[in-house]
Each structure stands twice: as C-alpha cells, then as structure tokens.
C-alpha cells in the first residue's frame, strides 16, 4: 500500500486559525508534516499551535491577506525560510453570507469573489511557483458541495458560483501543472459544524441541514481533514484534477 504519511513535508494552510482550516492543519501535523498557519492579521493562532505541537508537529503562524499577492508571496517565502521547501498546501480561507440576488449589492458579491475565488487563485499562484521550482507538490483547495448543488432555503448565488469556480480553477491548474510534478485537487465539504455555522442564528438552519443529509447529521471539521490529508499524501499520487465530495451522501439524494 502507498503511504499516507506526510513525514518530512512542509505545508501551508490558509484559514488555519479556525474551522476546517484549523482541523486540516492539525491533521497534517498528526501525519508528520510541518505546518505554516496562514490567517488574517489579528487571528488567534494559540489553540491551533498548541494542538499541532501536542501532535508532535512544528507550526509557524503567518499573518497574511489571501487577496494580496504580495502577502501570499511573503507567506510562502517565510514558511520556506523557517520550515523548509514547500511541498503541500491547503487553501481553506473563505467567507459566506446570503442575500436575494435581486437585492445583492455589488460590494457584497465582490467581497465573496475576492476572498473565495481570487484569494484561492493568488494562494495557488504563490504556492505553485515554489512547488514548480522544486519539481513536486500537492495543493488542495477547499470548495463546497454548494458548487455542485444549490442549498434549499439559502440565497447564495455569489457563494455557490464562487465555489463552482474553485472546483474548476483546481481542475484547470491540475492540467496546467500535471507534467511538472504538482498535483491540484479540491475537496467539497457538505454542512460542517464550523464556528461560522454554530452561531446562534444558525441553530435552526443546522438542524434542518442535518435532517436533509442522508447520514442525519452534519460533519465535524476533522472529518474534512482526513480526505484532505489523503489527497495531499503519496497515497493519492495518481489523483489530480478531481473534486472530492465529503457530504454525508447529500449530493446522492
């Protein structure tokens, strides 16, 4: 069997201070990887650093804005200086909100696209430059099942289309870099118990989401980490350009 270990690898994870990004960073450390934790200025990295270190890993916190090409280039450079050559990356930074399409201000549309699409591209661009120079690497972009289906009861034309763009961006980069040693895939989570979804105003929505999922529950963040670590690892050495749905069966209805 091929190895699922990430021993000796150096990873960059955006959105690493909370939610799915945090769980993935810990999962990488548990498999032996060193992790550069990237999140916004002022983010609280303390708990994720503690968990990475308790798993026997090494973490480096880097404040950066994924919509800034200079920030992402510097984040990659700093991680490589402190941890070693970058070989893995997970781009989990993102935002979500809702508004009827006919009333949505341009600024609301643009902010979601700036972070959820352009931010993923700029992250991949900075990470890819380093990986292509080394001749190896694996990138996983966190999309959403909302890029495949439209969620009942949520007016999110901007978010849904942005996540579909992430899926196809990942496929396009995968083909462009396929012969140069860099794999690119995406993971599309279903409903997940992240801090964003555990706000008081989301309680009723999450109960409905759980009831509409075949497994009759939502995912825990660590359940997204496992499939992501698989795609990063040598066990997925012939996997590139795929979108992996991790949705408790939701899209099979």
Buried (B, 14 or more C-beta within 10 A) or exposed (E): EEEBBBEEBBBBBBBBBBBBBBBBBBBBBBBBBBBBBBBBEEBEBEEBBEBBEEBEBBBBBBBBBBBEBEBBBBBBBBBBEEBEBBBBBBBBBBBBBBBEEEEBEEEBBEBBBBBBBBBBBBBBBBBBEBBBEEEBBBBBBBBBBBBBBEBEEBBBBBBBBBBBBBBEBBBEBBEEBEEEBBBBBBBBBBBBBBEBBEEEEBEEBBEEBBEBBEEEBBBEBBBBBEBBBBBBBEBBEEBBBBBBBBBBEBEEE
